[in-house]
Amino acid sequence: MNLQWFPGHMAKTRKMMAESLKITDIAAELIDARLPLSSRNPEIDKILENKPRILVLNKVDMADEAATKKWAKYFEGKGLNVISVNSVTGKGLEKIGEALDRALADKRAKDSARGITRSVKMMVCGIPNVGKSSFINKIAGRAGAKTGNRPGVTTNKQWIRLKDGIELLDMPGVLWPKFDSEDVALRLAFTGAIKDEIMDVEELACKLLAFLGEKYAAAVEERYKLDSVSGRQGYEILEDICRKRGFLLGKGEYDYFRGANIVLNEFRDCKIGKITLEFPEE
């Protein structure tokens, strides 16, 4: 797969993040609950270093609930301060205050001893399309940050002031210059974190269907009214979907491009079901 995806604004964002650390107290790193490891940018660890951090498992409404609980335990076992949220409905966001108290306990104690009271400045960071702007807007109770179900909506840093003495810095999403494996790239592409315009969407949909046929066969069969898909090749499942949906180009030829886009969009809209793409035990 051709993945020439690291545009200039991402290099600019990395530099912007490093510079903004000087004026922020804590970072909220958002990751996608459907692919918690693959949606963690390893560059963020290097940039944030010892800065206090909250790890936010976002989009839990779209992920396999049992898998999300395992991931939360996994990251807590690594000593991370974790909360699980749905930034669209606000579920789980009530825990942000407690998470801030835990992460900033030492700093606040030092400030209190010196008689200092000041607002908390929190940087919100993560990869593209992970829901940073929705997270900020829900906490703020207003549409202060641009949102969209595609990568690259936020392109410049934005300060959002909250009522309770917290200031949020919304950073543009940033990927990293080189993926560790094709599997990581594929999982990101499945969720739309990498733009479809640079992908072969038919190949992408086939690989997604092969995974779903192995891990979530019943969900695929129910959504597309198919017989058994377990153990079948992705292109075979895509062909069956095109046949069922009547996606034809003429003379018995299937419209695989249309079928592939439908599969990807329905996966991203959670119409196939609540699905997690990777698991701690793996």
Buried (B, 14 or more C-beta within 10 A) or exposed (E): EEBEBEEEBBEBBBEBBEEBBEEBBBBBBBBBBBBBBBBBBEBBEEBBEEEBBBBBBBBBBBBBEEBBEBBBEBBEEEEBBBBBBBBBEBBBBEBBEEBBEEBBEEEBEEBEEEEEEEEBBBBBBBBBBBBBBBBBBBBBEEEBBEBEEEBBBBEEBBEBEBEEEBBBBBBBBBBBEEBEEEBBBBBBBBBBBBBBEEBBBBBBBBBBBBBBBEBBBEBBBEBBEBEEBEEBEBBBBBBBBBBEBEBEEEEEEBBBBBBBBBBBBBBBEBEBBBBBBBBBEE
